[in-house]
């Protein structure tokens, strides 16, 4: 993901190894939110992560 967002293959800071009990993959089904709340995401996942990386980098 870091390579896709920043173009940098360098190592990331900190220990990013997940704890063995952490869920490694999450699949969200937005159908219920769309149906019940008439809600849909306004930003794609890729654009959202990209914006977050830009925001963090600017601080």
Predicted model as a PDB file, atoms N, CA, C, CB and O in Angstrom, pLDDT in the B-factor column:
MODEL        1                                                                  
ATOM      1  N   UNK A   1       0.831  -1.189   0.000  1.00 54.00           N  
ATOM      2  CA  UNK A   1       0.000   0.000   0.000  1.00 54.00           C  
ATOM      3  C   UNK A   1       0.872   1.249   0.000  1.00 54.00           C  
ATOM      4  CB  UNK A   1      -0.943   0.000   1.209  1.00 54.00           C  
ATOM      5  O   UNK A   1       0.596   2.202  -0.728  1.00 54.00           O  
ATOM      6  N   UNK A   2       1.936   1.246   0.824  1.00 54.00           N  
ATOM      7  CA  UNK A   2       2.807   2.414   0.880  1.00 54.00           C  
ATOM      8  C   UNK A   2       3.391   2.719  -0.496  1.00 54.00           C  
ATOM      9  CB  UNK A   2       3.933   2.196   1.898  1.00 54.00           C  
ATOM     10  O   UNK A   2       3.473   3.883  -0.889  1.00 54.00           O  
ATOM     11  N   UNK A   3       3.792   1.700  -1.219  1.00 54.00           N  
ATOM     12  CA  UNK A   3       4.349   1.905  -2.554  1.00 54.00           C  
ATOM     13  C   UNK A   3       3.314   2.531  -3.471  1.00 54.00           C  
ATOM     14  CB  UNK A   3       4.847   0.580  -3.145  1.00 54.00           C  
ATOM     15  O   UNK A   3       3.637   3.443  -4.233  1.00 54.00           O  
ATOM     16  N   UNK A   4       2.071   2.058  -3.411  1.00 58.00           N  
ATOM     17  CA  UNK A   4       1.020   2.597  -4.273  1.00 58.00           C  
ATOM     18  C   UNK A   4       0.730   4.055  -3.964  1.00 58.00           C  
ATOM     19  CB  UNK A   4      -0.250   1.780  -4.128  1.00 58.00           C  
ATOM     20  O   UNK A   4       0.517   4.852  -4.878  1.00 58.00           O  
ATOM     21  N   UNK A   5       0.719   4.413  -2.690  1.00 58.00           N  
ATOM     22  CA  UNK A   5       0.354   5.770  -2.289  1.00 58.00           C  
ATOM     23  C   UNK A   5       1.506   6.739  -2.468  1.00 58.00           C  
ATOM     24  CB  UNK A   5      -0.109   5.785  -0.846  1.00 58.00           C  
ATOM     25  O   UNK A   5       1.327   7.812  -3.044  1.00 58.00           O  
ATOM     26  N   UNK A   6       2.686   6.380  -1.985  1.00 59.00           N  
ATOM     27  CA  UNK A   6       3.789   7.334  -1.954  1.00 59.00           C  
ATOM     28  C   UNK A   6       4.849   7.094  -3.026  1.00 59.00           C  
ATOM     29  CB  UNK A   6       4.434   7.296  -0.613  1.00 59.00           C  
ATOM     30  O   UNK A   6       5.667   7.974  -3.294  1.00 59.00           O  
ATOM     31  N   UNK A   7       4.841   5.906  -3.645  1.00 58.00           N  
ATOM     32  CA  UNK A   7       5.881   5.574  -4.599  1.00 58.00           C  
ATOM     33  C   UNK A   7       7.195   5.215  -3.925  1.00 58.00           C  
ATOM     34  CB  UNK A   7       6.092   6.719  -5.541  1.00 58.00           C  
ATOM     35  O   UNK A   7       8.214   5.055  -4.597  1.00 58.00           O  
ATOM     36  N   UNK A   8       7.182   5.086  -2.599  1.00 60.00           N  
ATOM     37  CA  UNK A   8       8.384   4.812  -1.819  1.00 60.00           C  
ATOM     38  C   UNK A   8       8.347   3.383  -1.289  1.00 60.00           C  
ATOM     39  CB  UNK A   8       8.522   5.818  -0.655  1.00 60.00           C  
ATOM     40  O   UNK A   8       7.385   2.982  -0.635  1.00 60.00           O  
ATOM     41  N   UNK A   9       9.395   2.623  -1.572  1.00 54.00           N  
ATOM     42  CA  UNK A   9       9.481   1.245  -1.085  1.00 54.00           C  
ATOM     43  C   UNK A   9      10.231   1.160   0.234  1.00 54.00           C  
ATOM     44  CB  UNK A   9      10.159   0.363  -2.119  1.00 54.00           C  
ATOM     45  O   UNK A   9      10.409   0.067   0.772  1.00 54.00           O  
ATOM     46  N   UNK A  10      10.672   2.290   0.760  1.00 57.00           N  
ATOM     47  CA  UNK A  10      11.460   2.294   1.987  1.00 57.00           C  
ATOM     48  C   UNK A  10      10.727   1.672   3.154  1.00 57.00           C  
ATOM     49  CB  UNK A  10      11.856   3.692   2.337  1.00 57.00           C  
ATOM     50  O   UNK A  10       9.509   1.495   3.120  1.00 57.00           O  
ATOM     51  N   UNK A  11      11.475   1.345   4.179  1.00 58.00           N  
ATOM     52  CA  UNK A  11      10.868   0.700   5.346  1.00 58.00           C  
ATOM     53  C   UNK A  11       9.976   1.685   6.080  1.00 58.00           C  
ATOM     54  CB  UNK A  11      11.950   0.149   6.296  1.00 58.00           C  
ATOM     55  O   UNK A  11      10.214   2.893   6.069  1.00 58.00           O  
ATOM     56  N   UNK A  12       8.962   1.156   6.706  1.00 54.00           N  
ATOM     57  CA  UNK A  12       8.051   1.958   7.501  1.00 54.00           C  
ATOM     58  C   UNK A  12       8.575   2.055   8.919  1.00 54.00           C  
ATOM     59  CB  UNK A  12       6.631   1.365   7.483  1.00 54.00           C  
ATOM     60  O   UNK A  12       9.292   1.167   9.380  1.00 54.00           O  
ATOM     61  N   UNK A  13       8.229   3.118   9.610  1.00 59.00           N  
ATOM     62  CA  UNK A  13       8.666   3.292  10.991  1.00 59.00           C  
ATOM     63  C   UNK A  13       7.889   2.374  11.919  1.00 59.00           C  
ATOM     64  CB  UNK A  13       8.502   4.750  11.428  1.00 59.00           C  
ATOM     65  O   UNK A  13       6.716   2.084  11.684  1.00 59.00           O  
ATOM     66  N   UNK A  14       8.545   1.926  12.963  1.00 59.00           N  
ATOM     67  CA  UNK A  14       7.883   1.172  14.012  1.00 59.00           C  
ATOM     68  C   UNK A  14       7.738  -0.301  13.698  1.00 59.00           C  
ATOM     69  CB  UNK A  14       6.546   1.749  14.273  1.00 59.00           C  
ATOM     70  O   UNK A  14       8.083  -0.765  12.611  1.00 59.00           O  
ATOM     71  N   UNK A  15       7.222  -1.021  14.671  1.00 59.00           N  
ATOM     72  CA  UNK A  15       6.976  -2.450  14.527  1.00 59.00           C  
ATOM     73  C   UNK A  15       5.567  -2.630  14.014  1.00 59.00           C  
ATOM     74  CB  UNK A  15       7.187  -3.209  15.869  1.00 59.00           C  
ATOM     75  O   UNK A  15       4.609  -2.422  14.758  1.00 59.00           O  
ATOM     76  N   UNK A  16       5.421  -3.010  12.761  1.00 62.00           N  
ATOM     77  CA  UNK A  16       4.111  -3.135  12.156  1.00 62.00           C  
ATOM     78  C   UNK A  16       3.609  -4.570  12.130  1.00 62.00           C  
ATOM     79  CB  UNK A  16       4.143  -2.587  10.767  1.00 62.00           C  
ATOM     80  O   UNK A  16       2.598  -4.864  11.492  1.00 62.00           O  
ATOM     81  N   UNK A  17       4.307  -5.464  12.817  1.00 69.00           N  
ATOM     82  CA  UNK A  17       3.856  -6.850  12.863  1.00 69.00           C  
ATOM     83  C   UNK A  17       2.586  -6.921  13.705  1.00 69.00           C  
ATOM     84  CB  UNK A  17       4.965  -7.785  13.443  1.00 69.00           C  
ATOM     85  O   UNK A  17       2.595  -6.542  14.876  1.00 69.00           O  
ATOM     86  N   UNK A  18       1.498  -7.403  13.118  1.00 69.00           N  
ATOM     87  CA  UNK A  18       0.257  -7.456  13.891  1.00 69.00           C  
ATOM     88  C   UNK A  18       0.319  -8.528  14.967  1.00 69.00           C  
ATOM     89  CB  UNK A  18      -0.930  -7.712  12.971  1.00 69.00           C  
ATOM     90  O   UNK A  18       0.979  -9.553  14.804  1.00 69.00           O  
ATOM     91  N   UNK A  19      -0.373  -8.278  16.058  1.00 73.00           N  
ATOM     92  CA  UNK A  19      -0.503  -9.269  17.115  1.00 73.00           C  
ATOM     93  C   UNK A  19      -1.234 -10.473  16.526  1.00 73.00           C  
ATOM     94  CB  UNK A  19      -1.263  -8.685  18.365  1.00 73.00           C  
ATOM     95  O   UNK A  19      -2.086 -10.310  15.652  1.00 73.00           O  
ATOM     96  N   UNK A  20      -0.916 -11.658  16.986  1.00 74.00           N  
ATOM     97  CA  UNK A  20      -1.488 -12.873  16.406  1.00 74.00           C  
ATOM     98  C   UNK A  20      -3.005 -12.924  16.513  1.00 74.00           C  
ATOM     99  CB  UNK A  20      -0.899 -14.084  17.076  1.00 74.00           C  
ATOM    100  O   UNK A  20      -3.648 -13.645  15.750  1.00 74.00           O  
ATOM    101  N   UNK A  21      -3.594 -12.171  17.445  1.00 75.00           N  
ATOM    102  CA  UNK A  21      -5.050 -12.196  17.588  1.00 75.00           C  
ATOM    103  C   UNK A  21      -5.747 -11.144  16.723  1.00 75.00           C  
ATOM    104  CB  UNK A  21      -5.426 -11.987  19.039  1.00 75.00           C  
ATOM    105  O   UNK A  21      -6.976 -11.132  16.657  1.00 75.00           O  
ATOM    106  N   UNK A  22      -4.999 -10.265  16.060  1.00 77.00           N  
ATOM    107  CA  UNK A  22      -5.598  -9.223  15.240  1.00 77.00           C  
ATOM    108  C   UNK A  22      -6.180  -9.815  13.967  1.00 77.00           C  
ATOM    109  CB  UNK A  22      -4.568  -8.143  14.903  1.00 77.00           C  
ATOM    110  O   UNK A  22      -5.624 -10.744  13.380  1.00 77.00           O  
ATOM    111  N   UNK A  23      -7.289  -9.267  13.563  1.00 74.00           N  
ATOM    112  CA  UNK A  23      -7.901  -9.675  12.301  1.00 74.00           C  
ATOM    113  C   UNK A  23      -7.096  -9.035  11.177  1.00 74.00           C  
ATOM    114  CB  UNK A  23      -9.421  -9.260  12.229  1.00 74.00           C  
ATOM    115  O   UNK A  23      -6.923  -7.817  11.153  1.00 74.00           O  
ATOM    116  N   UNK A  24      -6.609  -9.837  10.261  1.00 74.00           N  
ATOM    117  CA  UNK A  24      -5.722  -9.331   9.214  1.00 74.00           C  
ATOM    118  C   UNK A  24      -6.477  -8.754   8.019  1.00 74.00           C  
ATOM    119  CB  UNK A  24      -4.810 -10.435   8.744  1.00 74.00           C  
ATOM    120  O   UNK A  24      -5.964  -7.866   7.338  1.00 74.00           O  
ATOM    121  N   UNK A  25      -7.655  -9.231   7.762  1.00 78.00           N  
ATOM    122  CA  UNK A  25      -8.428  -8.757   6.613  1.00 78.00           C  
ATOM    123  C   UNK A  25      -9.836  -8.420   7.088  1.00 78.00           C  
ATOM    124  CB  UNK A  25      -8.461  -9.827   5.465  1.00 78.00           C  
ATOM    125  O   UNK A  25     -10.443  -9.174   7.849  1.00 78.00           O  
ATOM    126  N   UNK A  26     -10.342  -7.295   6.638  1.00 77.00           N  
ATOM    127  CA  UNK A  26     -11.697  -6.885   6.981  1.00 77.00           C  
ATOM    128  C   UNK A  26     -12.440  -6.603   5.673  1.00 77.00           C  
ATOM    129  CB  UNK A  26     -11.696  -5.625   7.928  1.00 77.00           C  
ATOM    130  O   UNK A  26     -11.950  -5.864   4.818  1.00 77.00           O  
ATOM    131  N   UNK A  27     -13.594  -7.181   5.531  1.00 77.00           N  
ATOM    132  CA  UNK A  27     -14.439  -6.924   4.372  1.00 77.00           C  
ATOM    133  C   UNK A  27     -15.690  -6.205   4.856  1.00 77.00           C  
ATOM    134  CB  UNK A  27     -14.800  -8.250   3.620  1.00 77.00           C  
ATOM    135  O   UNK A  27     -16.425  -6.734   5.690  1.00 77.00           O  
ATOM    136  N   UNK A  28     -15.935  -5.032   4.352  1.00 77.00           N  
ATOM    137  CA  UNK A  28     -17.115  -4.267   4.740  1.00 77.00           C  
ATOM    138  C   UNK A  28     -18.174  -4.392   3.652  1.00 77.00           C  
ATOM    139  CB  UNK A  28     -16.756  -2.778   4.992  1.00 77.00           C  
ATOM    140  O   UNK A  28     -17.885  -4.257   2.463  1.00 77.00           O  
ATOM    141  N   UNK A  29     -19.397  -4.649   4.080  1.00 81.00           N  
ATOM    142  CA  UNK A  29     -20.524  -4.672   3.160  1.00 81.00           C  
ATOM    143  C   UNK A  29     -21.367  -3.447   3.460  1.00 81.00           C  
ATOM    144  CB  UNK A  29     -21.361  -5.997   3.292  1.00 81.00           C  
ATOM    145  O   UNK A  29     -22.044  -3.397   4.487  1.00 81.00           O  
ATOM    146  N   UNK A  30     -21.334  -2.468   2.588  1.00 84.00           N  
ATOM    147  CA  UNK A  30     -22.017  -1.209   2.829  1.00 84.00           C  
ATOM    148  C   UNK A  30     -23.484  -1.250   2.425  1.00 84.00           C  
ATOM    149  CB  UNK A  30     -21.321  -0.105   2.091  1.00 84.00           C  
ATOM    150  O   UNK A  30     -24.184  -0.243   2.534  1.00 84.00           O  
ATOM    151  N   UNK A  31     -23.954  -2.395   1.962  1.00 88.00           N  
ATOM    152  CA  UNK A  31     -25.327  -2.499   1.473  1.00 88.00           C  
ATOM    153  C   UNK A  31     -26.341  -2.117   2.547  1.00 88.00           C  
ATOM    154  CB  UNK A  31     -25.602  -3.913   0.981  1.00 88.00           C  
ATOM    155  O   UNK A  31     -27.316  -1.426   2.250  1.00 88.00           O  
ATOM    156  N   UNK A  32     -26.130  -2.554   3.792  1.00 85.00           N  
ATOM    157  CA  UNK A  32     -27.087  -2.244   4.853  1.00 85.00           C  
ATOM    158  C   UNK A  32     -27.086  -0.755   5.162  1.00 85.00           C  
ATOM    159  CB  UNK A  32     -26.768  -3.047   6.119  1.00 85.00           C  
ATOM    160  O   UNK A  32     -28.151  -0.163   5.333  1.00 85.00           O  
ATOM    161  N   UNK A  33     -25.921  -0.146   5.235  1.00 83.00           N  
ATOM    162  CA  UNK A  33     -25.849   1.293   5.478  1.00 83.00           C  
ATOM    163  C   UNK A  33     -26.516   2.059   4.337  1.00 83.00           C  
ATOM    164  CB  UNK A  33     -24.382   1.743   5.642  1.00 83.00           C  
ATOM    165  O   UNK A  33     -27.204   3.053   4.569  1.00 83.00           O  
ATOM    166  N   UNK A  34     -26.311   1.599   3.122  1.00 89.00           N  
ATOM    167  CA  UNK A  34     -26.948   2.254   1.979  1.00 89.00           C  
ATOM    168  C   UNK A  34     -28.463   2.111   2.044  1.00 89.00           C  
ATOM    169  CB  UNK A  34     -26.419   1.669   0.662  1.00 89.00           C  
ATOM    170  O   UNK A  34     -29.199   3.047   1.731  1.00 89.00           O  
ATOM    171  N   UNK A  35     -28.917   0.944   2.450  1.00 91.00           N  
ATOM    172  CA  UNK A  35     -30.349   0.687   2.501  1.00 91.00           C  
ATOM    173  C   UNK A  35     -31.018   1.412   3.672  1.00 91.00           C  
ATOM    174  CB  UNK A  35     -30.604  -0.807   2.602  1.00 91.00           C  
ATOM    175  O   UNK A  35     -32.014   2.109   3.480  1.00 91.00           O  
ATOM    176  N   UNK A  36     -30.480   1.252   4.875  1.00 90.00           N  
ATOM    177  CA  UNK A  36     -31.114   1.796   6.071  1.00 90.00           C  
ATOM    178  C   UNK A  36     -30.908   3.303   6.200  1.00 90.00           C  
ATOM    179  CB  UNK A  36     -30.577   1.099   7.301  1.00 90.00           C  
ATOM    180  O   UNK A  36     -31.841   4.035   6.533  1.00 90.00           O  
ATOM    181  N   UNK A  37     -29.689   3.764   5.939  1.00 90.00           N  
ATOM    182  CA  UNK A  37     -29.347   5.167   6.157  1.00 90.00           C  
ATOM    183  C   UNK A  37     -29.355   6.013   4.891  1.00 90.00           C  
ATOM    184  CB  UNK A  37     -28.005   5.256   6.792  1.00 90.00           C  
ATOM    185  O   UNK A  37     -29.154   7.226   4.944  1.00 90.00           O  
ATOM    186  N   UNK A  38     -29.587   5.367   3.755  1.00 91.00           N  
ATOM    187  CA  UNK A  38     -29.472   6.050   2.459  1.00 91.00           C  
ATOM    188  C   UNK A  38     -28.113   6.761   2.370  1.00 91.00           C  
ATOM    189  CB  UNK A  38     -30.643   7.074   2.265  1.00 91.00           C  
ATOM    190  O   UNK A  38     -28.021   7.930   1.995  1.00 91.00           O  
ATOM    191  N   UNK A  39     -27.065   6.007   2.728  1.00 87.00           N  
ATOM    192  CA  UNK A  39     -25.708   6.542   2.779  1.00 87.00           C  
ATOM    193  C   UNK A  39     -24.821   5.788   1.804  1.00 87.00           C  
ATOM    194  CB  UNK A  39     -25.135   6.457   4.208  1.00 87.00           C  
ATOM    195  O   UNK A  39     -24.961   4.577   1.632  1.00 87.00           O  
ATOM    196  N   UNK A  40     -23.929   6.493   1.183  1.00 87.00           N  
ATOM    197  CA  UNK A  40     -22.908   5.890   0.330  1.00 87.00           C  
ATOM    198  C   UNK A  40     -21.614   6.672   0.529  1.00 87.00           C  
ATOM    199  CB  UNK A  40     -23.346   5.886  -1.182  1.00 87.00           C  
ATOM    200  O   UNK A  40     -21.657   7.885   0.732  1.00 87.00           O  
ATOM    201  N   UNK A  41     -20.473   6.004   0.475  1.00 86.00           N  
ATOM    202  CA  UNK A  41     -19.203   6.722   0.654  1.00 86.00           C  
ATOM    203  C   UNK A  41     -18.997   7.745  -0.456  1.00 86.00           C  
ATOM    204  CB  UNK A  41     -18.023   5.732   0.686  1.00 86.00           C  
ATOM    205  O   UNK A  41     -19.308   7.493  -1.620  1.00 86.00           O  
ATOM    206  N   UNK A  42     -18.471   8.893  -0.077  1.00 91.00           N  
ATOM    207  CA  UNK A  42     -18.210   9.945  -1.059  1.00 91.00           C  
ATOM    208  C   UNK A  42     -16.791   9.932  -1.587  1.00 91.00           C  
ATOM    209  CB  UNK A  42     -18.497  11.281  -0.460  1.00 91.00           C  
ATOM    210  O   UNK A  42     -16.472  10.656  -2.530  1.00 91.00           O  
ATOM    211  N   UNK A  43     -15.931   9.110  -0.986  1.00 92.00           N  
ATOM    212  CA  UNK A  43     -14.523   9.031  -1.374  1.00 92.00           C  
ATOM    213  C   UNK A  43     -14.159   7.556  -1.491  1.00 92.00           C  
ATOM    214  CB  UNK A  43     -13.591   9.771  -0.336  1.00 92.00           C  
ATOM    215  O   UNK A  43     -14.538   6.753  -0.638  1.00 92.00           O  
ATOM    216  N   UNK A  44     -13.429   7.197  -2.537  1.00 90.00           N  
ATOM    217  CA  UNK A  44     -12.994   5.801  -2.690  1.00 90.00           C  
ATOM    218  C   UNK A  44     -11.965   5.468  -1.610  1.00 90.00           C  
ATOM    219  CB  UNK A  44     -12.395   5.553  -4.112  1.00 90.00           C  
ATOM    220  O   UNK A  44     -11.334   6.365  -1.050  1.00 90.00           O  
ATOM    221  N   UNK A  45     -11.802   4.199  -1.325  1.00 86.00           N  
ATOM    222  CA  UNK A  45     -10.823   3.768  -0.325  1.00 86.00           C  
ATOM    223  C   UNK A  45      -9.426   4.248  -0.705  1.00 86.00           C  
ATOM    224  CB  UNK A  45     -10.839   2.233  -0.176  1.00 86.00           C  
ATOM    225  O   UNK A  45      -8.693   4.749   0.147  1.00 86.00           O  
ATOM    226  N   UNK A  46      -9.055   4.103  -1.960  1.00 91.00           N  
ATOM    227  CA  UNK A  46      -7.720   4.524  -2.412  1.00 91.00           C  
ATOM    228  C   UNK A  46      -7.530   6.021  -2.215  1.00 91.00           C  
ATOM    229  CB  UNK A  46      -7.506   4.156  -3.893  1.00 91.00           C  
ATOM    230  O   UNK A  46      -6.500   6.455  -1.699  1.00 91.00           O  
ATOM    231  N   UNK A  47      -8.529   6.824  -2.627  1.00 94.00           N  
ATOM    232  CA  UNK A  47      -8.418   8.272  -2.463  1.00 94.00           C  
ATOM    233  C   UNK A  47      -8.395   8.665  -0.994  1.00 94.00           C  
ATOM    234  CB  UNK A  47      -9.569   8.976  -3.170  1.00 94.00           C  
ATOM    235  O   UNK A  47      -7.679   9.592  -0.613  1.00 94.00           O  
ATOM    236  N   UNK A  48      -9.167   7.974  -0.167  1.00 92.00           N  
ATOM    237  CA  UNK A  48      -9.183   8.270   1.261  1.00 92.00           C  
ATOM    238  C   UNK A  48      -7.840   8.017   1.915  1.00 92.00           C  
ATOM    239  CB  UNK A  48     -10.240   7.451   1.947  1.00 92.00           C  
ATOM    240  O   UNK A  48      -7.362   8.834   2.702  1.00 92.00           O  
ATOM    241  N   UNK A  49      -7.233   6.889   1.592  1.00 91.00           N  
ATOM    242  CA  UNK A  49      -5.915   6.574   2.160  1.00 91.00           C  
ATOM    243  C   UNK A  49      -4.877   7.555   1.634  1.00 91.00           C  
ATOM    244  CB  UNK A  49      -5.500   5.117   1.824  1.00 91.00           C  
ATOM    245  O   UNK A  49      -4.006   8.000   2.380  1.00 91.00           O  
ATOM    246  N   UNK A  50      -4.967   7.887   0.367  1.00 92.00           N  
ATOM    247  CA  UNK A  50      -4.027   8.840  -0.225  1.00 92.00           C  
ATOM    248  C   UNK A  50      -4.131  10.198   0.467  1.00 92.00           C  
ATOM    249  CB  UNK A  50      -4.291   8.990  -1.737  1.00 92.00           C  
ATOM    250  O   UNK A  50      -3.114  10.818   0.778  1.00 92.00           O  
ATOM    251  N   UNK A  51      -5.359  10.659   0.708  1.00 93.00           N  
ATOM    252  CA  UNK A  51      -5.551  11.934   1.402  1.00 93.00           C  
ATOM    253  C   UNK A  51      -5.028  11.869   2.831  1.00 93.00           C  
ATOM    254  CB  UNK A  51      -7.030  12.323   1.404  1.00 93.00           C  
ATOM    255  O   UNK A  51      -4.459  12.841   3.326  1.00 93.00           O  
ATOM    256  N   UNK A  52      -5.215  10.730   3.499  1.00 93.00           N  
ATOM    257  CA  UNK A  52      -4.724  10.568   4.867  1.00 93.00           C  
ATOM    258  C   UNK A  52      -3.195  10.625   4.890  1.00 93.00           C  
ATOM    259  CB  UNK A  52      -5.224   9.233   5.471  1.00 93.00           C  
ATOM    260  O   UNK A  52      -2.614  11.257   5.773  1.00 93.00           O  
ATOM    261  N   UNK A  53      -2.550   9.979   3.939  1.00 92.00           N  
ATOM    262  CA  UNK A  53      -1.085   9.987   3.860  1.00 92.00           C  
ATOM    263  C   UNK A  53      -0.597  11.420   3.633  1.00 92.00           C  
ATOM    264  CB  UNK A  53      -0.581   9.045   2.715  1.00 92.00           C  
ATOM    265  O   UNK A  53       0.364  11.853   4.268  1.00 92.00           O  
ATOM    266  N   UNK A  54      -1.250  12.153   2.737  1.00 93.00           N  
ATOM    267  CA  UNK A  54      -0.870  13.551   2.494  1.00 93.00           C  
ATOM    268  C   UNK A  54      -1.029  14.390   3.752  1.00 93.00           C  
ATOM    269  CB  UNK A  54      -1.711  14.148   1.361  1.00 93.00           C  
ATOM    270  O   UNK A  54      -0.171  15.216   4.067  1.00 93.00           O  
ATOM    271  N   UNK A  55      -2.131  14.178   4.475  1.00 93.00           N  
ATOM    272  CA  UNK A  55      -2.390  14.948   5.701  1.00 93.00           C  
ATOM    273  C   UNK A  55      -1.333  14.643   6.755  1.00 93.00           C  
ATOM    274  CB  UNK A  55      -3.798  14.636   6.255  1.00 93.00           C  
ATOM    275  O   UNK A  55      -0.806  15.559   7.387  1.00 93.00           O  
ATOM    276  N   UNK A  56      -1.022  13.373   6.948  1.00 91.00           N  
ATOM    277  CA  UNK A  56      -0.018  12.980   7.944  1.00 91.00           C  
ATOM    278  C   UNK A  56       1.346  13.527   7.554  1.00 91.00           C  
ATOM    279  CB  UNK A  56       0.042  11.441   8.088  1.00 91.00           C  
ATOM    280  O   UNK A  56       2.096  14.004   8.405  1.00 91.00           O  
ATOM    281  N   UNK A  57       1.668  13.459   6.264  1.00 91.00           N  
ATOM    282  CA  UNK A  57       2.972  13.948   5.786  1.00 91.00           C  
ATOM    283  C   UNK A  57       3.123  15.450   5.974  1.00 91.00           C  
ATOM    284  CB  UNK A  57       3.159  13.598   4.314  1.00 91.00           C  
ATOM    285  O   UNK A  57       4.239  15.943   6.136  1.00 91.00           O  
ATOM    286  N   UNK A  58       2.016  16.181   5.955  1.00 92.00           N  
ATOM    287  CA  UNK A  58       2.082  17.630   6.081  1.00 92.00           C  
ATOM    288  C   UNK A  58       2.262  18.096   7.514  1.00 92.00           C  
ATOM    289  CB  UNK A  58       0.845  18.242   5.512  1.00 92.00           C  
ATOM    290  O   UNK A  58       2.480  19.284   7.749  1.00 92.00           O  
ATOM    291  N   UNK A  59       2.178  17.195   8.466  1.00 87.00           N  
ATOM    292  CA  UNK A  59       2.267  17.579   9.883  1.00 87.00           C  
ATOM    293  C   UNK A  59       3.655  17.410  10.410  1.00 87.00           C  
ATOM    294  CB  UNK A  59       1.309  16.769  10.722  1.00 87.00           C  
ATOM    295  O   UNK A  59       3.909  17.687  11.582  1.00 87.00           O  
TER     296      UNK A  59                                                      
ENDMDL                                                                          
END                                                                             
